[in-house]
Amino acid sequence: MTSSAARTALDLTADLPLPALEDFYRDLHRHPELSKSEYRTAAKLAEGLHAAGYETAEGVGGTGVVGVLRNGEGPTVLLRGDMDALPVAEETGLPYASETPGVMHACGHDLHVTWLTGAASALAAGRDSWSGTLLVVGQPAEETGEGAAAMVNDGLYERFPRPDVLLAQHAAPGPTGLYAHSPGLIMSASTDVDIVVHGVGGHGSRPEATVDPVVTAAYIVTRLQTVVSRELAAREPAVLTVGKIEAGTRHNIIPSEAHIAINLRTQSADVRDRMLAAIRRIAAGECTAAGCPREPTVTVGSSFPVTVNDMDTDRRVAAVHGEVFGAGAVLDFGPVMGSEDFPFLAEGGLPYSYWFVTSTPAEVWDAAAGGDLMQQLAAVPSNHSPQFAPDLATVGPGVRTLVSGALEMLSVR
């Protein structure tokens, strides 16, 4: 038996203006904007919310957008879409590829804004079928982990209704038509660490008169690979990635410093603390062994929290998605090592559900090498790839996921 939320969602999304939404998506994809500079994207979202009848505010937490639709007594439900692009040069060859050199929507946030706009419009048009309050949030700077906290710190829940529940979704690689839910932990924490190795610079022809920080940095990078493989138990998921190493200016100059940029992915505070301690120990030890004139500088930078779905909320949303799309379309592949700043919007422990919408075009998926799902996932372009290009066929389903999830949480008449 289909629930009233599922039936209503199907009714409200039966006649989605797909050509207009697809054009909206193409326009956003052509004009990507980096974190904290999402001015055009925010204006487009605000225009759509205003046209649908929402009380609309811009400039929240920088470039954030908030739309409020009050529709009688009932719960307050927050729907969130992130807006920022990445410093990636696009290589998709799409006819609507980025027109901004070196910047691309390589993570699907243009699709998220499209889904959010379509869902907000459909729910507003069908307001006779539900009651409560919708809080629609276009969030800036997700990629840098700053946007959600900036909106909260700018009075998000003092200036606008405080939600009873929050909902969000993310485009992901995989054959279109799947909706991945994990009640409980779904995404990992992320922590950035920077190391500066202090050496003694000099001429490349006289290394004996220097303390070469490049060689020392190379030893540190190599030794760091043992942190996960030799210091953590197999049951403790973690990733340590050296994303950048910089030193020097010329071929024949031994520099005085080398910089190492590290990213950690962890699923518990204890593992994070042990990894940070190991990084400090390894960096200090290698610098001592090299005879560096001073200890390395180790700085812990920005971080994302773990994303932990409220179990009851996520199970309810997953169930309504199963009714709308079919039980076989909903799966739980467990927590992933990716990270999100969405939990910062859940200030004070507000319950939320966060899920994934698979978006790889059928022709790309079918051509991917591999004999099973995981091998094919590794073979297709993923988020942050210059070839990442979600299927336009996901525009309609992504709207339905948000609409059905919202209706499950609102009071359906």
C-alpha positions in Angstrom: 0.0 0.0 0.0 1.4 3.4 -1.1 1.7 6.0 1.6 0.0 9.4 1.2 3.4 11.1 1.0 4.4 8.9 -1.9 1.1 9.4 -3.7 1.2 13.1 -3.2 4.8 13.3 -4.4 4.0 11.5 -7.6 1.0 13.8 -8.2 3.0 17.0 -7.6 5.9 15.8 -9.9 3.8 14.3 -12.6 4.1 17.3 -14.9 7.5 18.7 -14.0 8.7 21.3 -16.6 11.7 19.2 -17.5 12.8 21.1 -20.5 13.0 24.3 -18.5 14.8 22.6 -15.6 17.3 21.0 -18.0 18.0 24.4 -19.5 18.4 25.8 -16.0 20.9 23.1 -15.3 22.8 23.7 -18.5 23.0 27.4 -17.7 24.4 26.8 -14.2 26.9 24.3 -15.6 28.2 26.8 -18.2 28.7 29.4 -15.5 30.4 27.8 -12.5 31.5 29.9 -9.5 34.1 29.1 -6.9 33.4 28.9 -3.2 32.1 32.2 -1.6 31.7 33.7 -5.1 28.4 32.1 -6.1 26.8 35.4 -6.9 25.2 34.5 -10.2 24.1 31.0 -9.0 22.6 32.5 -5.9 20.7 35.1 -7.9 19.3 32.4 -10.2 18.1 30.3 -7.3 16.6 33.3 -5.5 14.8 34.3 -8.7 13.2 30.8 -8.9 12.2 30.8 -5.2 10.7 34.3 -5.4 8.7 33.3 -8.5 7.3 30.3 -6.6 6.1 32.4 -3.8 8.8 32.0 -1.2 9.9 34.8 1.1 13.5 35.1 -0.2 16.7 36.4 1.3 20.1 36.6 -0.3 23.6 37.2 1.2 23.1 34.9 4.2 26.5 33.8 5.3 28.1 35.4 2.3 26.3 34.3 -0.8 23.8 32.0 0.8 20.1 32.0 -0.2 17.1 31.3 2.0 13.5 30.8 0.9 10.6 30.4 3.4 7.2 29.1 2.5 4.8 29.2 5.5 1.7 27.0 4.9 -0.2 26.6 8.1 0.5 24.4 11.1 3.0 21.6 10.9 6.7 20.7 11.0 9.4 23.0 9.5 11.5 21.1 7.0 14.8 22.4 5.6 15.9 21.4 2.1 19.5 22.2 1.2 21.4 22.4 -2.0 25.1 23.5 -2.2 26.1 25.9 -5.0 29.9 26.1 -5.4 32.1 24.8 -8.2 35.7 23.6 -8.2 39.0 24.9 -9.6 39.0 22.1 -12.2 39.5 22.5 -16.0 36.6 20.8 -17.7 37.3 17.9 -20.1 33.8 16.6 -20.7 33.3 17.9 -24.2 29.7 18.8 -23.4 28.0 21.4 -25.6 27.2 23.2 -22.4 30.7 22.9 -20.9 32.1 25.5 -18.5 32.8 28.9 -20.1 35.0 29.9 -17.2 38.6 28.7 -17.7 39.9 26.5 -15.0 36.5 26.3 -13.1 34.0 23.5 -13.4 31.0 22.0 -11.7 32.9 18.8 -11.2 30.9 17.7 -8.1 27.3 18.1 -9.3 26.3 21.2 -7.3 24.7 22.7 -10.4 22.5 19.6 -10.4 21.8 20.1 -6.7 20.6 23.6 -7.2 18.4 22.5 -10.1 16.9 19.8 -8.0 16.3 22.3 -5.2 14.7 24.8 -7.5 12.4 22.2 -9.1 11.4 20.7 -5.7 10.7 24.1 -4.2 8.5 25.0 -7.1 6.6 21.7 -7.1 5.9 21.9 -3.4 4.7 25.5 -3.6 2.4 24.7 -6.5 1.0 21.8 -4.5 0.6 23.6 -1.2 -3.0 22.6 -0.9 -1.8 19.0 -0.2 0.4 19.6 2.8 0.9 21.9 5.8 3.9 23.2 7.6 6.8 25.4 6.7 9.5 24.9 4.1 13.0 26.4 4.6 14.9 26.1 1.3 18.6 26.8 1.7 21.1 27.4 -1.1 24.4 27.0 0.6 27.7 28.5 -0.5 31.3 27.1 0.0 30.6 23.5 0.7 33.8 22.5 -1.0 35.9 24.5 1.5 33.8 23.5 4.5 32.9 27.1 5.3 29.4 27.7 4.0 27.1 25.9 6.4 28.8 27.3 9.5 28.8 30.8 7.9 25.1 30.7 7.4 24.4 29.5 10.9 26.8 32.1 12.3 24.9 34.8 10.3 21.7 34.1 12.2 20.1 31.4 9.9 17.9 30.1 12.7 17.4 33.5 14.4 16.3 35.2 11.2 14.3 32.3 9.8 12.3 29.4 11.2 14.3 26.8 13.0 13.8 23.4 11.3 12.5 20.3 12.9 14.3 18.1 10.3 16.9 18.7 7.5 17.1 16.9 4.1 19.9 16.9 1.5 21.2 14.8 -1.3 24.2 14.5 -3.5 24.9 13.3 -7.1 27.2 10.3 -7.2 28.7 7.9 -9.8 26.7 4.8 -10.5 24.0 3.6 -12.9 21.2 6.1 -12.9 18.1 5.2 -10.9 19.6 4.2 -7.6 19.2 6.1 -4.2 21.7 5.2 -1.5 20.7 5.6 2.1 22.6 4.7 5.2 20.8 5.1 8.5 23.5 6.3 10.9 27.0 7.0 9.7 27.1 7.8 5.9 30.1 10.1 5.4 33.4 10.5 7.1 35.2 13.4 8.8 37.9 15.3 6.9 40.9 17.1 8.3 43.5 19.1 6.5 47.1 19.1 7.8 50.0 21.2 6.6 53.7 20.5 7.3 56.6 22.9 6.7 60.0 21.3 6.7 62.7 23.8 7.7 66.1 23.1 6.0 69.1 25.1 5.1 69.2 26.3 1.6 72.1 26.7 -0.8 73.6 26.0 -4.2 72.6 22.8 -6.0 76.3 22.1 -6.6 77.1 22.1 -2.9 74.5 19.9 -1.1 77.0 19.2 1.7 76.6 22.8 2.8 72.8 22.5 3.1 70.1 20.6 4.9 67.9 19.6 2.0 64.2 19.9 2.9 63.1 18.3 -0.3 64.8 15.0 0.5 63.4 15.2 4.1 59.9 15.9 2.8 60.2 12.9 0.5 61.0 10.7 3.4 58.1 12.1 5.4 55.7 11.4 2.5 56.9 7.9 2.1 56.8 7.2 5.9 53.3 8.6 6.1 52.0 5.7 4.0 52.5 3.5 7.0 50.1 5.3 9.3 47.0 3.6 8.0 48.7 0.3 6.9 50.7 -0.2 10.1 49.2 1.9 12.9 45.4 1.3 12.5 43.4 -1.9 12.8 41.7 -3.2 9.7 38.3 -2.5 11.4 39.2 1.3 11.6 38.5 2.9 8.2 40.8 5.8 7.4 42.5 7.5 4.4 45.7 9.6 4.4 46.4 11.5 1.2 49.3 13.8 0.4 47.6 16.2 -2.0 50.4 18.7 -2.5 54.1 19.0 -2.0 55.9 22.2 -2.9 59.5 23.4 -2.6 62.0 25.4 -4.5 62.2 27.9 -7.3 65.0 26.9 -9.6 66.7 23.7 -10.8 70.0 24.5 -9.1 68.8 26.0 -5.8 68.3 23.9 -2.8 65.4 25.6 -1.0 65.2 26.4 2.7 61.7 25.1 3.1 59.4 22.4 1.8 55.6 22.3 2.2 53.4 19.2 2.5 49.6 19.3 2.4 47.8 16.3 3.8 44.1 15.3 4.0 42.7 12.8 6.5 39.4 10.9 6.3 38.3 9.3 9.5 35.1 7.9 11.0 35.9 8.5 14.7 37.6 11.1 16.8 40.0 8.6 18.3 41.4 7.5 15.0 41.7 11.1 13.9 43.7 11.9 17.1 46.0 8.9 16.7 46.7 9.8 13.0 47.5 13.4 13.9 49.9 12.2 16.6 51.5 9.9 14.1 51.9 12.7 11.6 53.6 14.9 14.2 55.9 12.1 15.3 57.0 11.1 11.8 57.6 14.7 10.7 59.6 15.4 13.8 61.6 12.2 13.6 62.5 12.6 9.9 63.6 16.2 10.5 65.7 15.2 13.4 67.3 12.4 11.4 68.1 14.9 8.6 69.6 17.4 11.0 67.1 20.2 10.2 67.9 23.4 12.2 64.4 23.4 13.8 61.4 21.2 14.3 58.8 21.1 11.5 55.8 23.3 11.7 52.6 21.1 11.8 49.3 23.0 11.4 45.8 21.4 11.6 43.6 23.3 9.2 40.0 23.1 8.1 37.8 20.1 8.9 34.5 18.6 8.1 32.5 16.6 10.7 31.2 13.0 10.3 27.8 12.9 8.6 25.5 10.7 10.7 21.9 10.3 9.6 19.2 10.2 12.2 18.1 6.6 11.9 14.4 7.0 12.1 14.4 10.0 9.7 16.6 8.3 7.2 14.5 5.1 7.3 11.3 7.1 6.7 12.8 8.9 3.7 14.3 5.7 2.3 10.9 4.0 2.6 9.1 6.7 0.7 11.8 6.7 -1.9 11.2 2.9 -2.2 7.5 3.6 -2.8 8.1 6.3 -5.4 10.9 4.5 -7.4 10.5 0.9 -6.4 12.1 -1.0 -3.5 15.0 -2.2 -5.7 16.1 1.4 -6.4 17.0 2.0 -2.8 20.2 0.5 -1.4 22.6 0.9 1.5 26.2 0.6 0.6 27.4 1.8 4.0 29.5 4.8 4.9 31.8 6.4 2.4 35.1 8.2 2.9 33.8 11.4 1.3 32.9 14.4 3.6 30.3 17.1 3.9 29.8 20.3 5.9 26.0 19.8 5.8 26.0 18.6 9.5 27.0 22.1 10.6 23.4 23.1 9.6 22.1 20.6 12.1 23.2 22.9 14.9 22.2 21.6 18.3 21.6 18.0 17.2 18.8 18.5 14.7 17.8 15.3 12.9 18.6 14.9 9.3 18.7 12.5 6.3 21.4 12.7 3.6 21.4 10.4 0.7 23.0 9.9 -2.8 21.5 9.9 -6.2 23.4 8.0 -8.9 24.0 9.9 -12.0 26.3 8.2 -14.5 24.9 8.3 -18.1 23.9 4.8 -19.2 26.3 4.8 -22.2 29.2 5.7 -19.9 28.2 3.1 -17.3 27.7 0.3 -19.9 31.1 1.0 -21.5 33.0 0.9 -18.1 35.4 -1.9 -17.6 34.8 -4.4 -14.9 32.7 -7.4 -14.0 30.9 -6.0 -10.9 29.4 -2.8 -9.5 32.6 -1.8 -7.6 34.9 -2.3 -10.6 32.6 -0.2 -12.7 32.4 2.5 -10.1 36.2 2.7 -10.1 36.2 3.0 -13.9 33.6 5.8 -14.5 34.3 9.5 -13.8 33.7 10.4 -10.2 33.1 13.6 -8.4 35.9 16.1 -8.8 37.0 14.5 -12.0 37.4 16.8 -15.1 35.2 14.3 -16.9 32.4 14.2 -14.4 29.1 14.8 -16.3 25.8 13.7 -14.6 23.1 12.4 -16.8 20.3 15.0 -17.6 17.9 12.1 -17.1 18.5 12.5 -13.3 16.9 16.0 -13.2 13.3 14.7 -12.8 14.1 11.9 -10.3 16.3 14.2 -8.2 13.3 16.6 -7.8 11.1 13.7 -6.8 13.4 12.5 -4.1 13.4 15.9 -2.5 9.6 16.4 -2.9 8.8 12.9 -1.5 11.2 13.3 1.4 9.8 16.7 2.3 6.2 15.4 2.1 7.1 12.4 4.4 8.2 15.0 7.0 5.4 17.5 6.5 1.8 17.1 7.4 0.1 15.7 4.2 -3.6 16.4 3.9 
